[in-house]
Amino acid sequence: MIVIRFKVRCQPDKTDRMSEAFLDVIAPSRAVAGVVSFDIANDLADPDAFIATEVFEDQEARDRQESLPEVGKVMALLPQSLAGPPEATIFHVSSSAPAM
């Protein structure tokens, strides 16, 4: 299993545009085979920041999700929209269990 945490901070005048593009990614990403979970949210302490938490069964599922046209649109918008470099961490998980 692969877990990715991805955070970006947008230029204030680009936040709404990026929010719309991120919103367009959620539903198609969740529908991809092998996507366990896919969420994008605003940072409550910084309205110009977005955090994506993505969980994939394997690399193939991640590749399928990343090939979506909606993801391509986001990636094309990022260079001119960010206020700084993105943060990304990839976790390779060997086991998991429900928290409760």
N, C-alpha and C positions, 0 to 999 in steps of 0.2 A: 504494500500500500504506500502511496505517495501523498504527502500532505504539503501544500504550498501556502505560505503566508506572503502576500504581496501587498505593499502599501505605497501609495503615491500621494503627493501633495501637489495640488493644481494651482496655477496662477488664478487669483480670485475671479478674473473676468472669463476664465475658461471652465470654471467648476460646473456650471449648469450644462454645458455641452458635453463634458465628460460624464456627468451623472446620467444623462440620457443614453450615451453610448454604453456605459456600464450596465444600465438597466436592460438594454437590448441583448446583452450577452447572457443574462441569468437563465431565462427559460430554455433557450436552445442548449446551453451547457448542461443543465440538469437532465435533459432528454438524451444525452449521449450515453451509449452503452459503456459501462465501467466507471461512470462518474458517480461516486458514492454521495458526495455532498458538494454544493457550490453556492457560496454566499458572498455578496459584496455589500458593505455597509459604510456609512460615514463615521468618521472618528468623532465622538461626542465632544471632545476637547478642541477639535479643529474642523470646522465645517468645509474646508477646502481639501480635506484628506479623505481618502477612500482606502479600505482594507478588504482584500479578497482572501477568503479562506477556501481552498480547493482541496478536495480529497478524491483521489483516483485509485482504482483497483490496481493499475499497473501503468507502465510507460505508454503502452499502446492506447489506453483510454485517454491519457494526457495528450498524446499526439492527435487523436481524433478531435478532442475539444479545442485544441489550439489551432486546428485547421478550419474551424468555423469561420464563415465570412464576417460574422459579428465581432469575433476576436480580432480579425484583420483590421477592421475599422478602428477599434480601440487602439491597436498598436500603431496605426498610421497617425492617429491624433495625439498620442503621447508626446512625441518630441517637441511640438510647439505648445503644449498645454501644461507641462510640468514646471513647478517652481524649484525643483531640485531633483537629484537622482532618485529613482525608485529604490525601495527596499524589498528584497526577496530572500526568503529562506525556504529551502526544500528539506523536508524531513522524510526519511525512508523508514517506515514503520514495519516492524516484523510481526507484531501482534496487537490486537486491540480488544477491548471489552467494554460493554456499556458501563457508564459511571454509576448507575444505580443498581 
